[in-house]
Amino acid sequence: ADDKYTDKYDKINLREILENKRLLESYMDCVLGKGKCTPEGKELKDHPQEALETGCEKCTEAQEKGTETSIDYLIKNELEIWKELTAHFDPDGKWRKKYEDRAKAKGIVIPE
């Protein structure tokens, strides 16, 4: 388990954050380096690049599911935030297509 990220925040209610615009924007500002971070926000901020590049290999099962849930939600409901995140962490679009294709396979429509 030493090669995994901490599971300290695995029980966090992602839906509550995703569906609350103020909370969501606060976390996004933290992750993008534009605002203050809560302890769980800091943990989130420390790993997205690595998780993206490794396919989340250090993620716990809950983190993998949470990542998928979050990405799908952002693509479907908060496309501007998704675009800002991918521009920041995936400027070459190397991984974005993979996640968007997976979302499309689930029936999520991505406006062009």
FIKOLZA-1660 file (N, C-alpha, C; in steps of 0.1 Angstrom, whole numbers, plus 5000, padded with zeros to 4 digits):
% residues 112
   i   px   py   pz ch aa at
   1 5008 4988 5000  A  A  N
   1 5000 5000 5000  A  A CA
   1 5009 5013 5000  A  A  C
   2 5022 5011 5002  A  D  N
   2 5031 5023 5002  A  D CA
   2 5031 5030 4989  A  D  C
   3 5028 5022 4978  A  D  N
   3 5029 5028 4965  A  D CA
   3 5016 5035 4961  A  D  C
   4 5006 5035 4970  A  K  N
   4 4993 5041 4967  A  K CA
   4 4992 5055 4973  A  K  C
   5 4984 5064 4968  A  Y  N
   5 4981 5077 4974  A  Y CA
   5 4974 5074 4987  A  Y  C
   6 4974 5084 4996  A  T  N
   6 4967 5082 5009  A  T CA
   6 4952 5080 5007  A  T  C
   7 4946 5071 5015  A  D  N
   7 4932 5069 5014  A  D CA
   7 4924 5077 5024  A  D  C
   8 4931 5086 5030  A  K  N
   8 4926 5095 5041  A  K CA
   8 4913 5102 5037  A  K  C
   9 4911 5105 5024  A  Y  N
   9 4900 5113 5020  A  Y CA
   9 4891 5105 5010  A  Y  C
  10 4892 5092 5010  A  D  N
  10 4885 5083 5001  A  D CA
  10 4870 5083 5004  A  D  C
  11 4866 5087 5016  A  K  N
  11 4852 5087 5020  A  K CA
  11 4845 5100 5017  A  K  C
  12 4852 5110 5012  A  I  N
  12 4847 5123 5009  A  I CA
  12 4835 5122 4999  A  I  C
  13 4825 5130 5001  A  N  N
  13 4813 5130 4993  A  N CA
  13 4815 5138 4980  A  N  C
  14 4820 5132 4970  A  L  N
  14 4823 5138 4957  A  L CA
  14 4810 5145 4951  A  L  C
  15 4799 5139 4951  A  R  N
  15 4787 5144 4946  A  R CA
  15 4784 5158 4952  A  R  C
  16 4786 5159 4965  A  E  N
  16 4783 5171 4973  A  E CA
  16 4792 5182 4967  A  E  C
  17 4804 5179 4964  A  I  N
  17 4814 5189 4959  A  I CA
  17 4810 5192 4944  A  I  C
  18 4808 5182 4936  A  L  N
  18 4806 5184 4922  A  L CA
  18 4793 5192 4920  A  L  C
  19 4783 5189 4928  A  E  N
  19 4770 5196 4926  A  E CA
  19 4768 5209 4933  A  E  C
  20 4778 5214 4940  A  N  N
  20 4778 5226 4946  A  N CA
  20 4788 5235 4939  A  N  C
  21 4783 5244 4931  A  K  N
  21 4792 5253 4923  A  K CA
  21 4803 5260 4931  A  K  C
  22 4799 5266 4942  A  R  N
  22 4809 5273 4950  A  R CA
  22 4820 5264 4955  A  R  C
  23 4816 5252 4960  A  L  N
  23 4826 5242 4965  A  L CA
  23 4835 5238 4953  A  L  C
  24 4828 5234 4942  A  L  N
  24 4836 5229 4931  A  L CA
  24 4846 5240 4926  A  L  C
  25 4842 5252 4925  A  E  N
  25 4851 5263 4920  A  E CA
  25 4862 5265 4930  A  E  C
  26 4859 5264 4943  A  S  N
  26 4870 5265 4953  A  S CA
  26 4880 5254 4951  A  S  C
  27 4876 5241 4949  A  Y  N
  27 4885 5230 4947  A  Y CA
  27 4893 5232 4934  A  Y  C
  28 4886 5237 4924  A  M  N
  28 4893 5239 4911  A  M CA
  28 4903 5250 4912  A  M  C
  29 4900 5261 4919  A  D  N
  29 4910 5272 4921  A  D CA
  29 4922 5266 4928  A  D  C
  30 4920 5258 4938  A  C  N
  30 4931 5252 4946  A  C CA
  30 4940 5243 4936  A  C  C
  31 4933 5234 4929  A  V  N
  31 4941 5225 4920  A  V CA
  31 4948 5232 4909  A  V  C
  32 4942 5243 4904  A  L  N
  32 4949 5251 4894  A  L CA
  32 4958 5262 4899  A  L  C
  33 4960 5262 4912  A  G  N
  33 4970 5271 4918  A  G CA
  33 4965 5286 4918  A  G  C
  34 4951 5288 4918  A  K  N
  34 4946 5301 4918  A  K CA
  34 4939 5305 4931  A  K  C
  35 4940 5296 4941  A  G  N
  35 4933 5299 4953  A  G CA
  35 4938 5291 4965  A  G  C
  36 4933 5293 4976  A  K  N
  36 4937 5285 4988  A  K CA
  36 4932 5271 4987  A  K  C
  37 4939 5262 4995  A  C  N
  37 4936 5248 4995  A  C CA
  37 4932 5243 5009  A  C  C
  38 4921 5235 5009  A  T  N
  38 4918 5228 5022  A  T CA
  38 4928 5216 5022  A  T  C
  39 4929 5209 5033  A  P  N
  39 4939 5198 5034  A  P CA
  39 4936 5187 5023  A  P  C
  40 4923 5184 5021  A  E  N
  40 4919 5175 5010  A  E CA
  40 4922 5180 4996  A  E  C
  41 4920 5194 4995  A  G  N
  41 4923 5200 4982  A  G CA
  41 4937 5200 4979  A  G  C
  42 4946 5202 4989  A  K  N
  42 4960 5201 4987  A  K CA
  42 4964 5187 4983  A  K  C
  43 4958 5177 4989  A  E  N
  43 4961 5163 4985  A  E CA
  43 4957 5161 4971  A  E  C
  44 4946 5166 4967  A  L  N
  44 4941 5165 4953  A  L CA
  44 4950 5172 4943  A  L  C
  45 4955 5184 4948  A  K  N
  45 4964 5192 4939  A  K CA
  45 4978 5185 4937  A  K  C
  46 4982 5177 4946  A  D  N
  46 4996 5172 4946  A  D CA
  46 4997 5160 4935  A  D  C
  47 4986 5155 4930  A  H  N
  47 4988 5142 4922  A  H CA
  47 4981 5142 4908  A  H  C
  48 4974 5152 4904  A  P  N
  48 4967 5150 4891  A  P CA
  48 4976 5147 4879  A  P  C
  49 4987 5154 4878  A  Q  N
  49 4996 5152 4867  A  Q CA
  49 5001 5137 4866  A  Q  C
  50 5006 5132 4878  A  E  N
  50 5011 5119 4878  A  E CA
  50 5000 5109 4876  A  E  C
  51 4988 5111 4882  A  A  N
  51 4977 5102 4881  A  A CA
  51 4973 5101 4866  A  A  C
  52 4973 5112 4859  A  L  N
  52 4969 5113 4845  A  L CA
  52 4979 5105 4837  A  L  C
  53 4992 5107 4839  A  E  N
  53 5002 5101 4831  A  E CA
  53 5003 5086 4834  A  E  C
  54 5000 5081 4846  A  T  N
  54 5001 5067 4849  A  T CA
  54 4988 5060 4848  A  T  C
  55 4977 5066 4844  A  G  N
  55 4964 5059 4844  A  G CA
  55 4960 5057 4858  A  G  C
  56 4964 5065 4867  A  C  N
  56 4959 5064 4881  A  C CA
  56 4964 5051 4888  A  C  C
  57 4976 5047 4885  A  E  N
  57 4981 5034 4890  A  E CA
  57 4984 5035 4905  A  E  C
  58 4986 5047 4911  A  K  N
  58 4987 5048 4926  A  K CA
  58 4974 5050 4933  A  K  C
  59 4963 5051 4925  A  C  N
  59 4950 5054 4931  A  C CA
  59 4945 5042 4938  A  C  C
  60 4938 5044 4949  A  T  N
  60 4930 5034 4956  A  T CA
  60 4918 5031 4947  A  T  C
  61 4911 5020 4949  A  E  N
  61 4899 5017 4941  A  E CA
  61 4889 5029 4942  A  E  C
  62 4887 5034 4954  A  A  N
  62 4878 5046 4956  A  A CA
  62 4882 5058 4948  A  A  C
  63 4895 5060 4948  A  Q  N
  63 4900 5072 4940  A  Q CA
  63 4898 5070 4925  A  Q  C
  64 4900 5058 4920  A  E  N
  64 4898 5055 4906  A  E CA
  64 4883 5058 4903  A  E  C
  65 4874 5052 4911  A  K  N
  65 4860 5055 4908  A  K CA
  65 4856 5069 4910  A  K  C
  66 4862 5076 4920  A  G  N
  66 4860 5090 4922  A  G CA
  66 4865 5099 4910  A  G  C
  67 4876 5095 4905  A  T  N
  67 4882 5102 4893  A  T CA
  67 4873 5101 4881  A  T  C
  68 4868 5088 4879  A  E  N
  68 4859 5086 4868  A  E CA
  68 4846 5094 4869  A  E  C
  69 4840 5093 4881  A  T  N
  69 4828 5100 4884  A  T CA
  69 4830 5115 4882  A  T  C
  70 4841 5121 4887  A  S  N
  70 4844 5135 4886  A  S CA
  70 4846 5139 4871  A  S  C
  71 4854 5132 4864  A  I  N
  71 4856 5135 4850  A  I CA
  71 4843 5134 4842  A  I  C
  72 4836 5124 4844  A  D  N
  72 4823 5123 4837  A  D CA
  72 4813 5134 4840  A  D  C
  73 4813 5138 4853  A  Y  N
  73 4804 5149 4857  A  Y CA
  73 4809 5162 4851  A  Y  C
  74 4822 5165 4851  A  L  N
  74 4827 5177 4846  A  L CA
  74 4824 5178 4831  A  L  C
  75 4827 5167 4824  A  I  N
  75 4824 5167 4809  A  I CA
  75 4809 5170 4806  A  I  C
  76 4801 5163 4814  A  K  N
  76 4786 5164 4811  A  K CA
  76 4780 5178 4816  A  K  C
  77 4785 5182 4828  A  N  N
  77 4778 5194 4834  A  N CA
  77 4786 5207 4836  A  N  C
  78 4799 5205 4835  A  E  N
  78 4808 5217 4837  A  E CA
  78 4819 5217 4827  A  E  C
  79 4816 5217 4814  A  L  N
  79 4825 5216 4803  A  L CA
  79 4836 5226 4804  A  L  C
  80 4833 5239 4808  A  E  N
  80 4843 5249 4809  A  E CA
  80 4854 5246 4819  A  E  C
  81 4850 5240 4830  A  I  N
  81 4859 5236 4841  A  I CA
  81 4868 5225 4835  A  I  C
  82 4861 5215 4829  A  W  N
  82 4869 5204 4823  A  W CA
  82 4879 5209 4813  A  W  C
  83 4875 5219 4805  A  K  N
  83 4885 5224 4795  A  K CA
  83 4896 5231 4802  A  K  C
  84 4893 5238 4813  A  E  N
  84 4904 5245 4820  A  E CA
  84 4914 5235 4826  A  E  C
  85 4908 5225 4832  A  L  N
  85 4917 5215 4838  A  L CA
  85 4925 5208 4828  A  L  C
  86 4919 5204 4817  A  T  N
  86 4927 5197 4806  A  T CA
  86 4938 5206 4800  A  T  C
  87 4934 5219 4799  A  A  N
  87 4944 5229 4793  A  A CA
  87 4956 5230 4803  A  A  C
  88 4953 5229 4816  A  H  N
  88 4964 5230 4826  A  H CA
  88 4972 5218 4827  A  H  C
  89 4966 5206 4828  A  F  N
  89 4973 5194 4831  A  F CA
  89 4976 5185 4818  A  F  C
  90 4970 5189 4807  A  D  N
  90 4971 5181 4795  A  D CA
  90 4972 5190 4783  A  D  C
  91 4981 5200 4783  A  P  N
  91 4981 5210 4772  A  P CA
  91 4982 5204 4758  A  P  C
  92 4988 5192 4757  A  D  N
  92 4990 5186 4744  A  D CA
  92 4978 5177 4740  A  D  C
  93 4968 5176 4749  A  G  N
  93 4956 5168 4746  A  G CA
  93 4959 5153 4746  A  G  C
  94 4970 5149 4751  A  K  N
  94 4975 5135 4751  A  K CA
  94 4965 5125 4757  A  K  C
  95 4959 5129 4769  A  W  N
  95 4950 5120 4776  A  W CA
  95 4936 5124 4776  A  W  C
  96 4933 5137 4772  A  R  N
  96 4919 5142 4772  A  R CA
  96 4910 5133 4763  A  R  C
  97 4915 5130 4751  A  K  N
  97 4907 5122 4742  A  K CA
  97 4903 5109 4748  A  K  C
  98 4912 5102 4755  A  K  N
  98 4909 5089 4762  A  K CA
  98 4897 5091 4771  A  K  C
  99 4897 5101 4780  A  Y  N
  99 4887 5103 4790  A  Y CA
  99 4874 5108 4783  A  Y  C
 100 4875 5116 4773  A  E  N
 100 4863 5120 4766  A  E CA
 100 4857 5109 4758  A  E  C
 101 4865 5100 4752  A  D  N
 101 4860 5088 4745  A  D CA
 101 4852 5079 4755  A  D  C
 102 4858 5077 4766  A  R  N
 102 4852 5069 4776  A  R CA
 102 4838 5075 4781  A  R  C
 103 4838 5088 4782  A  A  N
 103 4825 5094 4786  A  A CA
 103 4815 5093 4775  A  A  C
 104 4819 5094 4762  A  K  N
 104 4810 5093 4751  A  K CA
 104 4805 5078 4750  A  K  C
 105 4813 5069 4754  A  A  N
 105 4809 5055 4754  A  A CA
 105 4798 5052 4764  A  A  C
 106 4798 5061 4774  A  K  N
 106 4787 5060 4784  A  K CA
 106 4775 5068 4780  A  K  C
 107 4775 5074 4769  A  G  N
 107 4763 5082 4764  A  G CA
 107 4764 5097 4768  A  G  C
 108 4775 5101 4773  A  I  N
 108 4777 5115 4776  A  I CA
 108 4780 5123 4763  A  I  C
 109 4772 5133 4760  A  V  N
 109 4774 5141 4748  A  V CA
 109 4783 5152 4751  A  V  C
 110 4793 5154 4743  A  I  N
 110 4803 5165 4745  A  I CA
 110 4801 5175 4734  A  I  C
 111 4796 5187 4737  A  P  N
 111 4794 5197 4727  A  P CA
 111 4807 5201 4721  A  P  C
 112 4808 5203 4708  A  E  N
 112 4821 5207 4702  A  E CA
 112 4824 5222 4704  A  E  C
% end
